[in-house]
Amino acid sequence: MNPLEGERILRKLFVLAAAVVCLMMGSSYVHAQDGAGSNGINGKWHFVLATPGGDREVDADFTVDNDGNVTGKWGPADVAGTYKEGKLALKFPFTSDEVGTTADMSLDGKVDDAGALGGDWAFSEYNGTFQAKRPEAAAPAATPAAGAEAPATTPATESKPQ
């Protein structure tokens, strides 16, 4: 084998190895942006806010773009904020019918190892902590086993006054 040919093969292997390393690093960065799991915080969440007057619950639905910008809904309110490196930072106008106030709602939290969100919230002069989880999927309706007969039904009869 010619020494120049061996050097050329070695260069090709080096370039290939560098490309594989770059792809692996890029994949790690994308997953770090996404947080726990491949869905990150995209989708539906059920929040429980701890308040001095008792827990308050709200459902939210988030979408995160490639730059980490969060949009979506917090109850009826439009959400704005960021989600980067597993950390959520939201600040958006919210109207509370309960206290009769419109003010900025702020949430700062992060995704834990179990995929739940936890952190702090603030609204007007109120504040506290929150926990959020994905809503549980509804159980599918039971279906009769193969070969099982469906229950017999009787036609509805209409009675008329005489």
C-alpha positions as CSV (number, residue, x, y, z in Angstrom):
1,M,0.0,0.0,0.0
2,N,1.2,3.5,-0.9
3,P,1.9,5.7,2.2
4,L,-0.2,8.5,0.6
5,E,-3.1,6.2,0.2
6,G,-2.9,5.1,3.8
7,E,-2.8,8.7,5.0
8,R,-5.9,9.5,2.9
9,I,-7.8,6.6,4.4
10,L,-6.8,7.7,7.9
11,R,-8.0,11.3,7.1
12,K,-11.4,9.9,6.0
13,L,-11.7,7.8,9.2
14,F,-10.9,10.9,11.3
15,V,-13.6,13.0,9.4
16,L,-16.1,10.2,9.9
17,A,-15.3,9.9,13.6
18,A,-15.6,13.7,14.0
19,A,-19.0,13.7,12.3
20,V,-20.3,11.0,14.6
21,V,-19.1,12.9,17.7
22,C,-20.9,16.1,16.4
23,L,-24.1,14.2,15.8
24,M,-24.0,12.7,19.3
25,M,-23.4,16.1,20.9
26,G,-26.2,17.7,18.9
27,S,-28.6,14.9,20.0
28,S,-27.6,15.4,23.7
29,Y,-28.3,19.2,23.3
30,V,-31.7,18.7,21.8
31,H,-32.7,16.2,24.5
32,A,-31.4,18.7,27.2
33,Q,-33.7,21.4,25.8
34,D,-36.6,19.0,25.9
35,G,-36.2,17.9,29.5
36,A,-37.5,14.6,30.7
37,G,-38.7,12.4,27.9
38,S,-39.0,13.1,24.3
39,N,-42.0,15.4,24.7
40,G,-40.5,17.8,27.3
41,I,-43.4,20.0,28.4
42,N,-45.3,19.9,25.1
43,G,-48.9,18.9,25.7
44,K,-51.4,18.9,28.5
45,W,-50.7,19.4,32.2
46,H,-52.7,19.4,35.4
47,F,-51.4,22.0,37.9
48,V,-52.1,22.1,41.6
49,L,-51.1,25.5,43.2
50,A,-50.7,25.5,47.0
51,T,-52.3,28.7,48.5
52,P,-53.1,29.8,52.0
53,G,-56.8,29.3,51.1
54,G,-56.3,25.7,49.9
55,D,-55.2,24.1,46.7
56,R,-56.2,25.6,43.4
57,E,-56.2,23.4,40.3
58,V,-55.8,24.5,36.6
59,D,-55.3,22.6,33.4
60,A,-52.7,23.9,30.9
61,D,-51.6,23.0,27.4
62,F,-48.1,24.0,26.2
63,T,-46.2,24.1,22.9
64,V,-42.5,24.7,22.9
65,D,-40.7,25.8,19.7
66,N,-37.1,25.0,18.7
67,D,-35.9,28.1,20.4
68,G,-37.5,27.2,23.7
69,N,-40.4,29.7,23.5
70,V,-43.5,28.5,25.2
71,T,-47.0,29.3,24.0
72,G,-50.4,27.7,24.8
73,K,-53.2,28.0,27.4
74,W,-53.4,28.3,31.2
75,G,-57.1,27.8,31.7
76,P,-58.6,30.4,29.4
77,A,-55.4,32.6,29.4
78,D,-52.7,32.7,26.7
79,V,-49.3,31.6,27.9
80,A,-45.9,33.2,27.2
81,G,-42.5,32.2,28.4
82,T,-39.5,29.9,27.9
83,Y,-38.5,26.3,28.6
84,K,-34.8,25.7,28.4
85,E,-32.5,23.2,29.9
86,G,-35.4,21.6,31.8
87,K,-36.4,24.9,33.4
88,L,-39.8,26.6,32.8
89,A,-40.2,30.4,33.1
90,L,-43.7,31.7,32.3
91,K,-45.1,35.2,32.8
92,F,-48.4,36.2,31.2
93,P,-51.5,38.3,32.0
94,F,-54.2,36.4,33.9
95,T,-57.6,37.4,35.2
96,S,-58.7,35.7,38.4
97,D,-62.5,35.8,38.8
98,E,-62.1,34.7,42.4
99,V,-60.1,37.8,43.5
100,G,-61.4,40.1,40.8
101,T,-58.0,41.0,39.6
102,T,-56.0,41.0,36.4
103,A,-52.2,40.7,36.9
104,D,-49.2,38.9,35.6
105,M,-49.1,35.2,36.6
106,S,-45.5,34.0,36.9
107,L,-44.4,30.4,37.2
108,D,-40.8,29.2,37.6
109,G,-40.1,25.5,37.8
110,K,-38.3,22.5,36.5
111,V,-39.0,19.0,35.4
112,D,-38.0,16.3,37.9
113,D,-36.6,12.8,37.1
114,A,-40.2,11.4,37.2
115,G,-41.3,13.9,34.5
116,A,-43.4,16.1,36.8
117,L,-43.1,19.9,37.0
118,G,-42.6,21.7,40.3
119,G,-41.7,25.2,41.4
120,D,-43.0,28.6,42.5
121,W,-45.9,30.8,41.3
122,A,-46.8,34.4,41.9
123,F,-49.9,36.4,41.0
124,S,-50.6,39.9,42.3
125,E,-49.8,39.8,46.0
126,Y,-50.2,36.0,46.2
127,N,-47.6,33.4,45.8
128,G,-46.8,29.8,46.6
129,T,-45.5,26.5,45.2
130,F,-47.0,24.3,42.5
131,Q,-46.8,20.7,41.3
132,A,-47.9,19.6,37.8
133,K,-48.4,16.2,36.2
134,R,-49.6,15.0,32.9
135,P,-53.3,14.2,33.1
136,E,-54.0,10.5,33.3
137,A,-55.4,9.0,30.1
138,A,-59.0,7.8,30.4
139,A,-59.3,4.1,30.7
140,P,-60.6,2.5,27.5
141,A,-64.2,1.2,27.6
142,A,-64.5,-2.5,28.4
143,T,-65.2,-4.7,25.4
144,P,-66.7,-8.2,25.5
145,A,-64.2,-10.9,25.1
146,A,-64.1,-12.7,21.8
147,G,-66.9,-15.3,21.6
148,A,-68.8,-13.7,24.5
149,E,-72.4,-12.8,23.8
150,A,-73.7,-9.3,24.1
151,P,-76.4,-8.8,26.7
152,A,-79.9,-9.3,25.4
153,T,-81.9,-6.1,24.9
154,T,-85.6,-5.7,24.8
155,P,-87.3,-3.2,22.6
156,A,-88.6,-0.1,24.4
157,T,-92.3,-0.1,24.7
158,E,-94.3,3.0,24.7
159,S,-97.2,3.2,27.0
160,K,-100.1,5.4,26.1
161,P,-102.7,6.7,28.5
162,Q,-106.1,5.1,27.9
